[in-house]
Amino acid sequence: MTSPALDLLAAGGVRCARSFCTAPQCSPSRASLHTGFYPHAAGVLGLAHPPFGWRLSPAIPHMAQSLGASGYSTALVGMQHLVDRGSARELGYQEVLPVAPAYEEADASVALLRELSRGDAPFYLEVGFEEPHRPYDFGGAEPDSSRGVHVPEYLPDAPESRQDFGAFQGAIRQMDAGVGRILAGLDELGIGDSTLVVFATDHGAAMPRAKCTLYDPGIEVALLLRWPDGGLRGGRLISELVSNVDVTPTLLDALGISKAGSLQGRSFWPLLNGQPYTPRTEVFAEKTFHTYYEPMRAIRTDHQKLIVNFEISTRVDVPSDIRESPIYPLMLSQFDDVRPAIELYDLGSDRWEQRNLAGSAEYASIEEDLRQRLLDWMRLTRDPLLDGPVASPYYADTQAWLRAEA
């Protein structure tokens, strides 16, 4: 994969090697990333765009709102996927520029940086790239196999897989070039070292058995941070477990904004700047809705994962964008089975989560421990699944229509 800009960012900052999202899909994961709350607590249990219509709870501030209230200038270039595109200012952005190919978003971002850096206020600029969402040729991106194509073992090693990953890598290369232009712009403006730069992805690749699943390929995400003037030593690899619900509290902590302690995520700023830090012993992930109701919750530790599926469905949900993959028809037979209610995996011996150990006598104590920890987390965060099935905004709207007086 060709990503020189991200390689440069990692070399000058910190790379989190075991970073996970709270949900394997856009809107719920972004809700955690930008608020420090789990999706079910933030009110975003599914996709934000029509006809799904999930929205952040009014009581949950977005990062842009929190920083704006602390005197920051706030701006968005590109995607945010938490409200309709025309409503992004509701999230606290004072300036909003549209989604475009990465090279256009990068130029728009550098122009904004030039303007923002002239002001007296500190600034928050968020850039949301469309790449590498499908279709992978967005903005003219061309496939890239210049450094070879590696097909992970949870997918078939077939010509269709290599074709799809080549296209995926081309979209990543185009996005990476946009990142490089922004980093160069920061240096040109003389603010590269004084600017805290964060690069994050919201969920795993749009491949079968990845996105929209709670398996590691669905919830493992990239997370890079760079801030030389803030004390972040470059070229570091962090191996501790990190969740994207921790990103907002970490940034607020780093910036000295006291709100960090009231969030559900936990700051790992002490880990980044060499202070005493107690590592996480687990991360949690969830899915309630995507294109339909599919409630599931998971706990992942260093070595095991427990997934609880609360409704009957096929073995793996395959959303519409993944059905566009030429890999999808090769795996149809794997998706026909009914998924088990409980899944337990030993990640040390079964990296790709193929052997379900739930109910095994050998793993009974581990299963019980993870069950109790997952339940404790659901209670602590007031997960609505504990009270029964969750209704969607679509259901509420349809019921309101049905009950309307003529």
HELIX and SHEET records of a PDB file:
HELIX    1   1 PRO A    4  ALA A   11  1                                   8    
HELIX    2   2 CYS A   26  THR A   35  1                                  10    
HELIX    3   3 PRO A   39  ALA A   42  1                                   4    
HELIX    4   4 MET A   63  ALA A   69  1                                   7    
HELIX    5   5 ARG A   85  LEU A   91  5                                   7    
HELIX    6   6 ALA A  102  LEU A  116  1                                  15    
HELIX    7   7 PHE A  138  GLY A  140  5                                   3    
HELIX    8   8 PRO A  159  GLU A  188  1                                  30    
HELIX    9   9 ASP A  216  ILE A  219  1                                   4    
HELIX   10  10 PRO A  228  GLY A  230  5                                   3    
HELIX   11  11 ASN A  244  ASP A  246  5                                   3    
HELIX   12  12 VAL A  247  ALA A  254  1                                   8    
HELIX   13  13 SER A  258  SER A  262  5                                   5    
HELIX   14  14 TRP A  269  LEU A  272  1                                   4    
HELIX   15  15 SER A  320  ARG A  323  1                                   4    
HELIX   16  16 TYR A  328  MET A  331  5                                   4    
HELIX   17  17 LEU A  332  PHE A  335  1                                   4    
HELIX   18  18 ALA A  361  TYR A  363  5                                   3    
HELIX   19  19 ALA A  364  LEU A  380  1                                  17    
HELIX   20  20 PRO A  384  ASP A  387  5                                   4    
HELIX   21  21 PRO A  393  ARG A  403  1                                  11    
SHEET    1   A 4 VAL A 197  ALA A 200  0                                        
SHEET    2   A 4 LEU A 223  ARG A 226 -1                                        
SHEET    3   A 4 VAL A  14  CYS A  16 -1                                        
SHEET    4   A 4 ARG A 236  ILE A 238  1                                        
SHEET    1   B 2 SER A  19  PHE A  20  0                                        
SHEET    2   B 2 VAL A 242  SER A 243  1                                        
SHEET    1   C 3 GLU A  95  LEU A  97  0                                        
SHEET    2   C 3 SER A  73  GLY A  78  1                                        
SHEET    3   C 3 PHE A 123  GLY A 128  1                                        
SHEET    1   D 4 VAL A 283  PHE A 289  0                                        
SHEET    2   D 4 TYR A 293  ARG A 300 -1                                        
SHEET    3   D 4 GLN A 304  ASN A 309 -1                                        
SHEET    4   D 4 ILE A 342  ASP A 346 -1                                        
END                                                                             
